[in-house]
Amino acid sequence: MLLLATDRPSFGKDLTARLEAAGVYLFRVPLETALFYAHKKDTGGAILDGALELQKAEALCKSLKEAYPELPVALLLTPKGTPDAPADRLIRETSPDAVFDEALEFAVKICGFRTSPLSTFHLYVGNDRSDVLYKGYRLPLSQKEYELLRILFYRAPNWTSADDLMELLYPDGSRKISTLFAHISHINKKVKACGEPPLILCRKGLGYRLCDTVLL
């Protein structure tokens, strides 16, 4: 997943919403905890916000590159900022649209995130919730059910913990974990109505992933 490290709550919330709407899901954290997240999470790239505290972001960039030389890192800074850090991409904050465009390009072209439809022989997840097919059946999903399915599909065959799914689906902590369980139950019930076994599996200590049939 992508890691967005910023100490600007409003900016971080807006950029997260726009990236997730484009199909790029991420962990949004303060700069001071970004290194911990990179150690603990499955991180495929990082965007560090140095618009307010460039030296702090530079130091974090250097630490990340020392620990993970292959990790793509983008550094966000003011239009006239002069960074001293081994970043793979510099994003200058000229406008919200420009930042989003460059962040999305970084995620897709440098980090390798897939925003196009995801598909195997049995499962197709398009660019919106109305375009989901499982074994030829159209699967009607709510927006959050769609996002949950897409995250699990993107991460297949890996397991994803309930805590990570909650952070990815509700980065502002606006829901209880029971909401996640309800989403999973609803998806599996809809699949069962088509005469199929559960689409989402659960294993204690590991979390959730899609069933093996999807990966065939």
Solvent accessible surface area in square Angstrom, and as a share of the most:
residue,aa,sasa,rsa
1,M,16,0.07
2,L,0,0.00
3,L,0,0.00
4,L,0,0.00
5,A,0,0.00
6,T,10,0.06
7,D,54,0.28
8,R,47,0.17
9,P,109,0.69
10,S,81,0.52
11,F,37,0.15
12,G,0,0.00
13,K,109,0.46
14,D,85,0.44
15,L,7,0.04
16,T,2,0.01
17,A,60,0.47
18,R,87,0.32
19,L,0,0.00
20,E,24,0.11
21,A,92,0.71
22,A,31,0.24
23,G,12,0.12
24,V,0,0.00
25,Y,10,0.04
26,L,0,0.00
27,F,9,0.04
28,R,54,0.20
29,V,7,0.04
30,P,63,0.39
31,L,7,0.03
32,E,138,0.62
33,T,47,0.28
34,A,0,0.00
35,L,58,0.29
36,F,111,0.46
37,Y,33,0.13
38,A,8,0.06
39,H,98,0.44
40,K,135,0.57
41,K,45,0.19
42,D,84,0.43
43,T,28,0.16
44,G,30,0.29
45,G,0,0.00
46,A,0,0.00
47,I,2,0.01
48,L,0,0.00
49,D,4,0.02
50,G,2,0.02
51,A,19,0.14
52,L,124,0.62
53,E,82,0.37
54,L,43,0.21
55,Q,152,0.68
56,K,76,0.32
57,A,0,0.00
58,E,21,0.09
59,A,58,0.45
60,L,18,0.09
61,C,0,0.00
62,K,80,0.34
63,S,40,0.26
64,L,0,0.00
65,K,31,0.13
66,E,145,0.65
67,A,48,0.37
68,Y,73,0.28
69,P,92,0.58
70,E,158,0.71
71,L,14,0.07
72,P,23,0.14
73,V,0,0.00
74,A,0,0.00
75,L,0,0.00
76,L,0,0.00
77,L,1,0.00
78,T,58,0.34
79,P,73,0.46
80,K,189,0.80
81,G,13,0.12
82,T,119,0.69
83,P,38,0.24
84,D,96,0.50
85,A,27,0.21
86,P,67,0.42
87,A,27,0.21
88,D,72,0.37
89,R,51,0.19
90,L,71,0.35
91,I,1,0.00
92,R,81,0.29
93,E,48,0.21
94,T,95,0.55
95,S,43,0.28
96,P,106,0.67
97,D,84,0.44
98,A,29,0.23
99,V,3,0.01
100,F,29,0.12
101,D,83,0.43
102,E,53,0.24
103,A,0,0.00
104,L,43,0.22
105,E,66,0.30
106,F,0,0.00
107,A,0,0.00
108,V,53,0.31
109,K,152,0.65
110,I,70,0.36
111,C,26,0.15
112,G,46,0.44
113,F,13,0.05
114,R,119,0.44
115,T,38,0.22
116,S,66,0.42
117,P,53,0.34
118,L,7,0.03
119,S,69,0.45
120,T,46,0.27
121,F,177,0.74
122,H,38,0.17
123,L,1,0.01
124,Y,72,0.27
125,V,0,0.00
126,G,0,0.00
127,N,100,0.51
128,D,71,0.37
129,R,116,0.42
130,S,78,0.50
131,D,47,0.24
132,V,0,0.00
133,L,55,0.27
134,Y,3,0.01
135,K,68,0.29
136,G,70,0.67
137,Y,103,0.39
138,R,143,0.52
139,L,2,0.01
140,P,90,0.57
141,L,7,0.03
142,S,46,0.29
143,Q,88,0.39
144,K,57,0.24
145,E,7,0.03
146,Y,12,0.05
147,E,21,0.09
148,L,0,0.00
149,L,0,0.00
150,R,5,0.02
151,I,0,0.00
152,L,1,0.00
153,F,16,0.07
154,Y,51,0.19
155,R,32,0.12
156,A,24,0.18
157,P,84,0.53
158,N,76,0.39
159,W,53,0.18
160,T,4,0.02
161,S,43,0.28
162,A,20,0.16
163,D,94,0.49
164,D,25,0.13
165,L,0,0.00
166,M,25,0.11
167,E,56,0.25
168,L,1,0.01
169,L,1,0.01
170,Y,18,0.07
171,P,47,0.30
172,D,79,0.41
173,G,62,0.60
174,S,68,0.44
175,R,132,0.48
176,K,162,0.69
177,I,70,0.35
178,S,68,0.44
179,T,34,0.20
180,L,0,0.00
181,F,95,0.39
182,A,38,0.30
183,H,23,0.10
184,I,14,0.07
185,S,43,0.28
186,H,83,0.37
187,I,0,0.00
188,N,29,0.15
189,K,131,0.55
190,K,60,0.26
191,V,0,0.00
192,K,152,0.65
193,A,90,0.70
194,C,34,0.20
195,G,67,0.65
196,E,32,0.14
197,P,83,0.52
198,P,73,0.46
199,L,0,0.00
200,I,6,0.03
201,L,59,0.30
202,C,89,0.53
203,R,134,0.49
204,K,199,0.84
205,G,82,0.78
206,L,81,0.40
207,G,10,0.10
208,Y,21,0.08
209,R,31,0.11
210,L,1,0.00
211,C,11,0.07
212,D,83,0.43
213,T,38,0.22
214,V,0,0.00
215,L,66,0.33
216,L,140,0.70
